Amino acid sequence: MRYLTLNNGIKMPILGFGTYSVHSKDVLLQALDSGYRLFDTAQMYHNEKEVGLAINEAMQTRGIKRQDFFITTKLSSNMNFDEVQKSIDLSLRALNLDYVDLLLIHEPYPQAKQMYEAMQIAYKEGKVRALGLSSFRPKPYLDFVKGCEILPAINQCETHIYYQQKALKEAMKAYGTVLQSWSPFIAGKNGFFENSSLKQIARKHKKSVAQIALRFLIEQDIVAIPKASKITHMQDNINIFDFALDEEDMQNISKLDKNQTQFSWGY
């Protein structure tokens, strides 16, 4: 596994496991046994309890230490300062953990600034090791970071071969905010797995289209959190550290960028 050092000095795996719609502890344990240590959940997913059960079982039965995990959750509604403080404690209770490694604001809510103020308190109290955002486009991101005492370490956004977020990545560079990709395969929409350019590069490296798509992201230091329910897919997705894309590969994939969301509700 490769790790990135975030702008506050902590290390984060560059590849993790997305848990959206995953409610089975057994699936989470399979991901863990496949080598995943970064698990991405959210209040909106209604599965923090299951994620916590899997993490705690792994610590008890597999000898994995808490510090070996990187657990992300997200505040999933527009809240005021006091509500955020209570909400963070509820997430920690659901996860049965003393702290989370990364806490995000799930969307650009109207009260996002006030929410972040409360998150900064939790950070100082040791309940959170890093703070971040989700689905903030360049202008909202740049407006948000002005005056932040603790800069966002992560901005988790729709990022994949068809929406490469080049402008956002450039905007965040000065602040050291890392781009994280949700839905790196866009659930197979728009012929993702049948893309001829990806298939050609996959044949060249004797890898799958999914592995090429993920490798394209991590080559650019973009953290990816693919979701999978089958153990074969979990293993396929994490087995991307034994090869590299060359400059021609990267350029060919870069040309696939449509620079727009592939979801009707996307940002």
C-alpha positions as CSV (number, residue, x, y, z in Angstrom):
1,M,0.0,0.0,0.0
2,R,1.1,3.5,-0.8
3,Y,0.5,6.3,1.7
4,L,0.1,10.1,1.2
5,T,1.1,12.6,3.8
6,L,-1.7,15.1,4.4
7,N,-1.2,18.8,5.0
8,N,-1.3,18.3,8.8
9,G,1.4,15.6,8.7
10,I,-0.7,12.4,9.1
11,K,-0.4,9.5,6.6
12,M,-3.4,8.2,4.7
13,P,-3.6,5.1,2.4
14,I,-4.0,6.1,-1.2
15,L,-6.6,3.4,-1.8
16,G,-9.5,2.5,0.4
17,F,-12.9,0.7,0.5
18,G,-16.1,2.7,-0.1
19,T,-19.0,1.5,2.1
20,Y,-22.0,3.2,0.5
21,S,-24.9,0.7,0.6
22,V,-22.8,-1.9,2.3
23,H,-24.6,-3.2,5.4
24,S,-22.9,-6.5,5.9
25,K,-20.2,-7.0,8.5
26,D,-19.0,-10.0,6.6
27,V,-18.4,-8.0,3.4
28,L,-16.4,-5.5,5.4
29,L,-14.3,-8.2,7.0
30,Q,-13.7,-9.7,3.5
31,A,-12.4,-6.2,2.4
32,L,-10.2,-6.1,5.5
33,D,-8.8,-9.5,4.8
34,S,-8.1,-8.5,1.3
35,G,-5.8,-5.8,2.6
36,Y,-7.9,-2.7,2.9
37,R,-7.3,-0.5,5.9
38,L,-9.0,2.8,4.8
39,F,-12.8,2.5,5.2
40,D,-15.0,5.3,4.1
41,T,-18.5,5.6,5.7
42,A,-21.0,8.4,6.4
43,Q,-23.9,9.2,8.6
44,M,-26.0,9.3,5.4
45,Y,-25.1,5.7,4.7
46,H,-26.6,4.4,7.9
47,N,-23.9,1.8,8.3
48,E,-21.5,3.3,10.8
49,K,-22.5,0.6,13.3
50,E,-21.6,-2.2,10.9
51,V,-18.3,-0.6,10.0
52,G,-17.5,-0.2,13.7
53,L,-18.4,-3.9,14.4
54,A,-16.1,-5.0,11.6
55,I,-13.2,-2.8,12.8
56,N,-13.5,-3.9,16.4
57,E,-13.8,-7.6,15.5
58,A,-10.7,-7.3,13.4
59,M,-8.8,-5.7,16.3
60,Q,-9.9,-8.5,18.6
61,T,-9.5,-11.5,16.3
62,R,-6.9,-10.5,13.7
63,G,-4.4,-8.6,15.9
64,I,-4.8,-5.4,13.8
65,K,-4.2,-2.3,15.8
66,R,-6.4,0.8,15.7
67,Q,-3.6,2.9,14.4
68,D,-3.4,0.6,11.3
69,F,-6.9,1.7,10.3
70,F,-7.9,4.9,8.6
71,I,-11.6,5.5,9.2
72,T,-13.5,8.3,7.5
73,T,-17.0,9.5,8.2
74,K,-19.1,12.4,7.1
75,L,-21.5,14.9,8.6
76,S,-24.6,14.4,6.5
77,S,-26.9,17.3,7.0
78,N,-26.9,21.0,7.4
79,M,-26.3,21.7,11.1
80,N,-25.4,24.5,13.5
81,F,-22.4,24.5,15.8
82,D,-24.0,22.7,18.8
83,E,-25.7,20.1,16.6
84,V,-22.3,19.2,14.9
85,Q,-20.7,18.6,18.2
86,K,-23.5,16.2,19.3
87,S,-23.4,14.6,15.8
88,I,-19.7,13.8,16.0
89,D,-20.2,12.1,19.3
90,L,-23.1,10.1,17.9
91,S,-20.9,8.9,15.0
92,L,-18.1,7.9,17.4
93,R,-20.6,6.0,19.5
94,A,-22.0,4.2,16.5
95,L,-18.5,3.3,15.3
96,N,-17.5,2.3,18.9
97,L,-14.3,4.3,18.4
98,D,-12.5,7.0,20.4
99,Y,-11.6,8.9,17.3
100,V,-12.0,9.0,13.5
101,D,-9.1,9.6,11.2
102,L,-11.0,11.9,8.8
103,L,-14.2,13.8,9.2
104,L,-15.8,15.4,6.1
105,I,-18.7,17.8,5.5
106,H,-20.7,15.6,3.1
107,E,-21.9,18.4,0.8
108,P,-21.5,22.2,0.5
109,Y,-24.3,22.9,3.0
110,P,-25.4,26.6,3.7
111,Q,-24.0,26.3,7.2
112,A,-20.8,24.6,6.2
113,K,-18.5,27.3,7.7
114,Q,-20.3,27.0,11.1
115,M,-20.1,23.2,10.9
116,Y,-16.4,23.4,10.2
117,E,-15.8,25.6,13.3
118,A,-17.3,22.8,15.4
119,M,-15.2,20.2,13.6
120,Q,-12.1,22.2,14.4
121,I,-13.0,21.9,18.1
122,A,-13.3,18.2,17.7
123,Y,-9.9,18.1,16.0
124,K,-8.3,19.9,18.9
125,E,-10.0,17.6,21.3
126,G,-8.5,14.5,19.6
127,K,-11.8,13.2,18.3
128,V,-10.7,13.7,14.7
129,R,-7.2,13.4,13.2
130,A,-7.9,15.3,10.0
131,L,-10.7,17.5,8.5
132,G,-12.1,17.8,5.0
133,L,-14.8,18.5,2.6
134,S,-16.8,16.6,0.0
135,S,-18.2,17.7,-3.4
136,F,-16.8,21.3,-3.2
137,R,-16.1,22.6,-6.7
138,P,-13.2,25.1,-7.3
139,K,-15.0,28.4,-6.4
140,P,-16.9,27.1,-3.3
141,Y,-13.7,25.4,-2.2
142,L,-11.6,28.6,-2.6
143,D,-14.3,30.7,-0.8
144,F,-14.4,28.2,2.0
145,V,-10.7,27.9,2.8
146,K,-10.4,31.7,3.3
147,G,-10.0,32.2,7.0
148,C,-9.9,28.5,7.9
149,E,-7.7,28.0,11.0
150,I,-7.2,24.3,10.0
151,L,-7.0,23.8,6.3
152,P,-9.1,21.0,4.8
153,A,-6.8,18.0,4.2
154,I,-9.2,16.2,1.8
155,N,-11.9,17.2,-0.7
156,Q,-13.7,14.1,-1.7
157,C,-15.4,14.5,-5.1
158,E,-16.7,12.6,-8.1
159,T,-13.5,11.9,-9.9
160,H,-12.9,9.4,-12.7
161,I,-11.7,9.2,-16.3
162,Y,-14.7,11.1,-17.6
163,Y,-14.5,13.8,-14.9
164,Q,-10.9,14.3,-14.0
165,Q,-11.3,17.5,-11.9
166,K,-8.1,19.1,-13.3
167,A,-9.2,22.6,-12.3
168,L,-10.1,21.6,-8.8
169,K,-6.9,19.8,-8.3
170,E,-5.0,22.9,-9.4
171,A,-7.1,25.2,-7.1
172,M,-6.3,23.0,-4.1
173,K,-2.6,22.7,-4.7
174,A,-1.7,26.0,-2.8
175,Y,-3.5,24.7,0.3
176,G,-2.2,21.2,0.2
177,T,-5.7,19.7,0.0
178,V,-5.7,16.2,-1.5
179,L,-8.3,15.2,-4.0
180,Q,-10.2,12.0,-3.1
181,S,-12.3,10.1,-5.7
182,W,-15.7,8.8,-4.9
183,S,-17.3,6.5,-7.5
184,P,-14.1,6.0,-9.5
185,F,-16.0,3.5,-11.8
186,I,-19.3,5.6,-12.0
187,A,-21.1,2.3,-11.4
188,G,-20.2,1.3,-14.9
189,K,-22.3,4.1,-16.5
190,N,-21.7,5.4,-20.0
191,G,-19.8,2.3,-21.2
192,F,-17.1,2.7,-18.6
193,F,-15.9,-0.8,-18.6
194,E,-16.2,-1.1,-22.4
195,N,-14.1,2.0,-23.1
196,S,-11.8,1.0,-26.0
197,S,-8.9,3.2,-24.8
198,L,-9.0,1.6,-21.3
199,K,-9.4,-1.9,-22.7
200,Q,-6.3,-1.4,-24.9
201,I,-4.2,-0.1,-22.0
202,A,-5.5,-3.0,-19.9
203,R,-4.4,-5.6,-22.4
204,K,-1.0,-3.9,-22.6
205,H,-0.4,-4.3,-18.9
206,K,-2.4,-7.5,-18.5
207,K,-4.7,-5.8,-16.0
208,S,-8.4,-5.2,-15.8
209,V,-10.1,-1.9,-16.9
210,A,-10.9,-1.3,-13.3
211,Q,-7.2,-1.6,-12.3
212,I,-6.2,0.8,-15.1
213,A,-8.8,3.4,-14.0
214,L,-7.7,3.2,-10.4
215,R,-4.0,3.3,-11.3
216,F,-4.7,6.5,-13.4
217,L,-5.9,8.2,-10.2
218,I,-3.2,7.1,-7.8
219,E,-0.5,8.0,-10.3
220,Q,-1.7,11.6,-9.7
221,D,-1.8,11.2,-5.9
222,I,-5.6,11.1,-6.0
223,V,-7.0,8.9,-3.2
224,A,-9.6,6.4,-4.5
225,I,-12.3,4.5,-2.5
226,P,-13.8,1.9,-4.9
227,K,-16.8,-0.1,-3.6
228,A,-17.1,-3.8,-4.2
229,S,-19.4,-6.6,-2.9
230,K,-17.5,-9.6,-4.3
231,I,-14.2,-10.6,-2.9
232,T,-12.7,-11.1,-6.4
233,H,-13.4,-7.5,-7.2
234,M,-12.1,-6.3,-3.8
235,Q,-8.8,-8.1,-4.5
236,D,-8.7,-6.9,-8.1
237,N,-9.1,-3.3,-7.0
238,I,-6.3,-3.4,-4.4
239,N,-3.9,-5.3,-6.7
240,I,-2.6,-2.1,-8.5
241,F,0.8,-1.6,-6.9
242,D,2.8,-3.9,-9.1
243,F,2.7,-1.9,-12.3
244,A,2.7,1.7,-13.5
245,L,1.2,3.6,-16.4
246,D,3.6,5.2,-18.8
247,E,3.4,8.8,-20.1
248,E,1.5,7.7,-23.3
249,D,-1.0,5.8,-21.2
250,M,-1.6,8.8,-19.0
251,Q,-2.0,11.1,-22.0
252,N,-4.5,8.8,-23.7
253,I,-6.6,8.5,-20.6
254,S,-6.4,12.3,-20.0
255,K,-8.1,12.8,-23.4
256,L,-11.2,10.9,-22.2
257,D,-12.0,13.8,-19.8
258,K,-15.5,15.2,-20.4
259,N,-15.1,17.7,-17.5
260,Q,-18.6,17.2,-16.3
261,T,-20.5,15.1,-13.8
262,Q,-21.9,11.7,-15.0
263,F,-24.7,11.7,-12.4
264,S,-27.9,13.7,-12.6
265,W,-27.4,14.8,-8.9
266,G,-23.7,15.3,-9.2
267,Y,-21.7,18.4,-8.3
